Amino acid sequence: MALVPFSFGPKSVGGVRHRTPPFFKTKKVGLLGNTASIQFAPWGDPSWTLLAHPCCRPECRREPDWYFDMHVPACFQVQRKGWNPDYYDWLKKLQTPIFMQEAWPEIPMAVRYPIERVLSEARPYFSNHCAWMIALAMTEGVTHIGLWGCQYSHQSERGHQRGSLEYWLGRFEGAGGKIVLPPKWTNLLADPPELYGYQSHDKEGKLVYAGAIDDDPRGKSSEKTNYVDVALTSMFEGKAVATTNTRSYGCTIKYAP
């Protein structure tokens, strides 16, 4: 089923007035993805400006304030996306501003991403959309960045993109910004959770645990076993760790021929 744009009133975000900086209406910016923790996003809090790639649109409880699709036309002109069979047509009818490489004329709400401005102030380390979002937010003087539904698990095919996200979060926090994470269903900046050296090995010098963080590969279970927490608790209590090794889960990285 094709995604139909939300209806908008006179105070809606969007339109040509957002084609020049400052782009974001608040100093708190939320990044949205499509894993389970998106449900904790501040949907009803107007102090947050919400940014998203269109793929998470079906999970949103309100229209994001900005979309990002930083791909080349050969990618976004592909009509049949798994999450939207009419994606290219949807882009043409979109009523919400979307950052893209260019202000493509067939997509009226497309806004050219200010790449020159961003690269003049930053290391060119961008392997995911969140990195582009954070870098732009920093040029806008944003004070808070929240991440809901953004996992980039190293045990999935997006694992190679995670380093760039962590780098930009580190830069933001190092510059005095505040990072807001969901209360559960995320392991960003906490995987592995133990302090290396102090907590990663037992008194005999053996690695306490290696493997998957939990038994919930899809990140949707509310009753999962966190293997790392269990192992650390056993170690701190002086007990033997029952499960010392599990098989990591996730998809293989797929490359185009």
C-alpha positions in Angstrom: 0.0 0.0 0.0 1.4 3.4 -0.9 2.0 5.9 1.8 -0.3 8.9 1.8 1.0 12.2 3.1 -0.5 13.4 6.3 -2.9 16.4 6.1 -1.5 19.8 7.1 -2.9 22.9 8.6 -1.8 26.5 8.2 0.9 26.1 10.9 2.5 23.0 9.4 6.2 22.7 9.0 7.3 22.8 5.4 7.4 25.1 2.3 9.8 27.3 0.7 10.4 29.3 3.9 12.7 26.4 5.0 15.0 26.5 2.1 17.6 28.7 3.9 19.1 28.4 7.3 18.3 28.1 10.1 16.5 25.0 9.0 15.4 23.6 12.3 12.7 25.3 14.3 14.1 24.3 17.8 17.4 23.6 19.4 16.4 20.0 20.3 16.6 17.6 17.3 15.3 14.0 17.3 16.6 11.4 14.9 14.1 8.7 13.9 14.8 5.1 12.7 12.6 2.1 12.3 13.7 -0.2 15.2 11.5 -0.8 18.2 12.7 2.1 20.3 11.1 4.6 17.9 7.9 4.3 20.0 9.7 6.4 22.7 10.1 9.4 20.4 8.7 12.7 21.8 5.8 12.8 19.4 3.7 15.3 21.4 6.6 17.6 22.5 6.8 20.7 20.3 10.3 21.5 21.7 11.7 18.7 19.5 12.3 18.9 15.7 12.1 15.4 14.3 14.2 14.2 11.4 13.8 10.9 9.5 14.6 8.9 6.5 11.4 8.1 4.7 11.8 4.4 5.4 10.6 4.9 9.0 7.5 6.9 7.9 5.1 3.9 8.6 6.3 3.8 12.2 5.8 7.5 12.9 2.9 8.7 15.1 3.1 12.2 13.5 4.8 13.6 10.4 8.5 14.3 10.9 9.5 17.9 10.5 12.2 17.0 8.0 13.1 14.0 5.8 16.6 13.1 4.6 17.4 11.1 1.5 21.0 11.6 0.5 21.1 9.1 -2.3 21.7 9.6 -6.0 18.7 9.6 -8.3 19.4 6.1 -9.4 18.6 5.0 -5.9 15.5 7.2 -5.0 14.0 6.8 -8.5 13.5 3.1 -7.9 9.8 2.9 -7.5 9.4 -0.3 -5.6 10.9 0.0 -2.2 10.1 -2.7 0.4 8.5 -0.1 2.7 6.8 1.9 -0.1 6.0 0.4 -3.5 5.4 3.9 -5.0 8.3 5.8 -3.4 9.4 8.0 -6.3 5.8 9.1 -6.9 5.5 9.7 -3.1 8.5 12.0 -3.2 7.0 14.0 -6.0 3.8 14.6 -3.9 5.6 15.1 -0.6 4.4 18.1 1.5 7.2 17.9 4.0 10.7 19.3 3.3 13.4 16.8 2.5 17.1 17.2 2.3 18.6 15.7 -0.8 21.9 16.1 -2.8 20.1 18.6 -5.0 16.8 20.5 -5.1 15.5 18.1 -7.8 12.8 19.9 -9.8 10.5 17.0 -9.9 10.4 16.9 -6.1 9.0 20.3 -5.1 9.9 19.9 -1.4 13.5 18.8 -2.0 16.0 21.1 -0.3 19.7 21.0 -1.3 21.8 19.8 1.6 24.4 22.4 2.4 27.3 20.0 2.0 29.9 22.7 1.4 29.0 24.4 4.7 29.1 21.0 6.6 32.4 19.8 5.1 34.1 23.1 5.8 33.6 22.5 9.5 33.9 18.7 9.7 35.9 15.6 9.0 34.4 13.9 5.9 33.3 10.8 7.7 29.7 10.1 6.7 28.5 6.5 6.2 24.8 6.9 7.2 22.0 9.4 7.2 22.3 10.1 11.0 25.8 11.4 10.5 24.6 13.9 8.0 21.7 14.9 10.3 24.0 15.4 13.3 26.6 17.4 11.4 24.0 19.8 10.1 22.4 20.1 13.5 25.8 21.1 15.0 26.1 23.9 12.4 22.7 25.1 13.6 23.7 25.3 17.3 21.5 22.5 18.4 21.8 21.7 22.1 20.1 18.3 22.4 20.1 15.3 20.0 17.8 12.3 20.7 17.9 9.0 18.9 14.8 6.8 18.7 14.8 3.7 16.5 18.4 4.3 15.4 20.4 1.2 16.2 23.0 0.5 13.5 23.7 -2.8 15.3 27.2 -4.1 14.6 25.5 -7.5 14.4 23.5 -6.5 11.4 24.2 -5.5 7.8 24.4 -1.8 8.9 27.1 -2.5 11.4 29.8 -1.0 9.1 27.9 2.3 9.4 27.9 2.4 13.2 31.3 3.9 13.6 30.4 7.1 11.8 27.3 7.6 14.0 29.3 7.1 17.1 32.0 9.5 15.9 29.4 12.2 15.3 27.7 11.6 18.6 31.1 11.9 20.3 31.8 15.2 18.5 28.4 16.5 19.5 28.8 15.5 23.2 32.4 16.7 23.3 31.2 20.2 22.1 28.8 20.3 25.1 25.7 18.8 23.5 23.3 16.5 25.4 22.5 13.1 23.9 19.1 11.6 24.7 18.6 7.8 24.3 15.5 5.7 24.7 15.0 4.0 28.0 15.3 0.5 26.4 15.7 -1.4 23.2 19.0 0.3 22.3 22.6 -0.4 22.8 24.0 2.8 21.3 27.0 4.0 23.3 26.6 1.0 25.6 27.7 -2.1 23.7 29.6 -3.7 25.2 28.4 -2.1 28.5 31.4 -3.3 30.6 34.5 -1.2 31.2 37.3 -2.8 29.2 40.0 -4.2 31.4 38.1 -3.4 34.7 35.1 -5.5 33.9 35.7 -7.4 30.7 37.9 -10.2 32.2 37.5 -12.3 35.4 40.2 -12.6 38.1 41.9 -15.3 36.2 42.2 -13.1 33.1 39.6 -14.9 31.1 37.1 -13.0 28.9 33.8 -13.0 30.8 31.5 -13.3 27.8 31.6 -13.1 24.0 28.7 -13.1 21.6 25.3 -11.5 21.0 24.2 -8.9 23.5 20.8 -10.7 23.9 18.5 -13.3 22.5 16.4 -10.9 20.6 17.8 -10.6 17.0 15.0 -8.4 15.8 14.9 -6.0 18.7 11.2 -6.3 19.3 10.8 -8.5 22.3 9.8 -7.1 25.7 11.0 -10.3 27.5 14.5 -10.9 26.3 17.6 -12.2 28.1 20.5 -9.8 28.1 23.5 -12.1 28.1 25.9 -9.3 28.9 24.0 -8.2 32.0 23.7 -11.7 33.2 27.4 -12.4 32.8 28.4 -9.2 34.5 26.0 -9.8 37.4 27.4 -13.3 37.9 31.0 -12.0 37.8 30.3 -9.2 40.4 28.6 -11.8 42.7 31.6 -14.1 42.4 29.6 -16.8 40.6 30.5 -18.7 37.5 29.1 -17.3 34.3 26.7 -19.8 33.0 26.7 -18.6 29.3 30.2 -17.5 28.2 29.7 -17.6 24.5 26.7 -17.3 22.1 26.4 -16.9 18.4 26.2 -13.4 17.1 23.1 -12.6 15.1 22.5 -10.3 12.2 22.5 -10.3 8.4 25.6 -10.5 6.2 26.7 -7.4 4.4 25.5 -7.5 0.8 27.3 -5.8 -2.0 26.1 -5.0 -5.5 27.8 -7.0 -8.3 
